[in-house]
């Protein structure tokens, strides 16, 4: 098949070309548990139904960043610009020497043989995206059927939603039969109180359902204050880490898709970790023990 050429969106922000080296030293075995690969588009074409066309962000750049930041492993999450075509994800996993695991996107009716092939490549979960500006809505009963299909593999479900949509999604989330990982703390409005009703609803979801985990990632998406401190996000992330220390993950979100205001410095993001996980014990759980238990238990 002839290669295709893709032109990234005019307002797309390319990932930081020279991130700073973080002052914080991650513990041995640390995992960046939320990142992506994009393309390259002439090798792994972007999906026709995509809502955006990004810059290329190939696996080689991700490995360089991992090593530079002092991490040892990655969890690569399928990007919406690739739809349910997981070839770029699988290629990265197969090229990682066992140092990466993946979260795929699958279509309804996916065959068992495809699921087994994804598992062999290193996939350990599927992602359900409920952010309406990024994807078209899929019926909850279809998603629930996918969740049941992946359960025998020991996979989990990753859910991406925005805080204002949690009330209408709460009952569906409660039905999911697998471990469930919430992206970016459910995108809270950090201008509201950390103990206010909106974030309490999310904390209540985590407390009521011990199969729920949360990523305390992406301050650059949530903050009104902005870099380098992202100080308004820190109390929210710290509360989740300290309340649920055995069910939290951290990731860079490289290459930071759909950022509009600024492109974060990944070194500065790493330096936020001791602010949200202030003890060595919490850092070990957040960066090593928890992601290893979830993604490398086999």
ABEGO torsion letter per residue (X at the ends): XBBBBBBBBAABBBBBABBBBBABBBBBGBBBABBBBBOBAAABBBBAABABBBBBBBAAAAAAAAAAAGBABBBBBBBAAAEABAAAAAAAAAAAGGABBBBBBBBBGBBAAAAAAAAAAGBABBBBBABAAABBBBBAAAAAAAAAAAAAAGBBBBBBBBAAAAAAAAAAAAABABBBBBBGGGGBBAABBAABAAAAAAAAAAAABAABBBBBBGAAAABAAEOAAGAAAAAAAAAAAAABAAABBBBAGOAGBGBAABBBBAAAAAAAAAAABABAAAAAAAAAAAAAAAAAAX
